[in-house]
């Protein structure tokens, strides 16, 4: 579920998803890539003892 929400509302992850779809990847594969990206991001934040900061437009 978090990957679906990120795909819709996070501009960076939405662009990544759209690029993968445009490259011919199946939607499930693109969604799985977003899941992995979210896990990597969460691990990096925890490792660096940082909080999530919303990127200002």
C-alpha positions as CSV (number, residue, x, y, z in Angstrom):
1,X,0.0,0.0,0.0
2,X,2.7,2.6,0.8
3,X,4.1,2.2,-2.7
4,X,0.7,2.8,-4.3
5,X,0.3,6.0,-2.3
6,X,3.9,7.1,-3.1
7,X,3.2,6.4,-6.8
8,X,0.3,8.8,-6.7
9,X,1.5,11.6,-4.4
10,X,5.3,11.7,-4.3
11,X,6.6,13.6,-7.3
12,X,10.0,11.8,-7.4
13,X,8.6,8.3,-7.1
14,X,5.8,9.1,-9.5
15,X,8.3,10.1,-12.1
16,X,10.3,7.0,-11.5
17,X,7.2,4.8,-11.9
18,X,6.1,6.6,-15.1
19,X,9.6,6.2,-16.5
20,X,9.6,2.5,-15.9
21,X,6.1,2.1,-17.4
22,X,7.3,4.2,-20.4
23,X,10.3,1.9,-20.8
24,X,7.9,-1.1,-21.1
25,X,8.1,-2.6,-17.6
26,X,4.9,-4.2,-16.4
27,X,3.1,-2.2,-13.7
28,X,3.8,-4.9,-11.0
29,X,7.5,-4.7,-11.7
30,X,7.5,-0.9,-11.5
31,X,5.5,-1.0,-8.3
32,X,7.9,-3.5,-6.8
33,X,10.8,-1.2,-7.7
34,X,9.0,1.6,-5.8
35,X,8.6,-0.7,-2.8
36,X,12.4,-1.4,-2.8
37,X,13.1,2.3,-3.2
38,X,11.0,3.1,-0.1
39,X,12.7,0.4,1.9
40,X,16.1,1.7,0.9
41,X,15.1,5.3,1.8
42,X,13.7,4.2,5.2
43,X,16.9,2.3,6.0
44,X,19.1,5.3,5.0
45,X,17.1,7.6,7.2
46,X,17.3,5.3,10.1
47,X,21.0,4.7,9.6
48,X,21.7,8.4,9.5
49,X,19.3,9.1,12.4
50,X,17.4,11.6,10.3
51,X,13.7,12.4,9.9
52,X,11.8,12.6,6.6
53,X,11.8,16.2,5.3
54,X,9.2,17.1,2.7
55,X,10.9,18.7,-0.4
56,X,9.6,22.2,-1.0
57,X,8.5,23.0,-4.5
